């Protein structure tokens, strides 16, 4: 977990802003019925997953750990999210959801239980 402590405060802030932006866009899209804003929220979701996954992959490369697995799953989920946005294929949406859920599960396991 040493890589997590070395993360600059600006990256922490960017992650929080990204998550808040995502939820704000989702709520606005639901209330306003704006399809374009919904797609934009899905793009933000993909960037969040890719960013966190890339950080975990970089911080834990060469290790066999839950945090490395979280990085792989989040990266796959983020890439699949962009596949879904570009093609509309539901299989990309399912892969994205599965990848992000697995990534979050691996992350919590690695941080709190490992």
Secondary structure, 3 states (H helix, E strand, C coil): CHHHHCCCHHHHHHHHHHHHHHHHHHHHHHHHCCHHHHHHHHHHHHHHHHHHHHHHHHHCCCCCCHHHHHHHHHHHHHHHHHHHHHHCCHHHHHHHHHHHHHHHHHHHHHHHHC
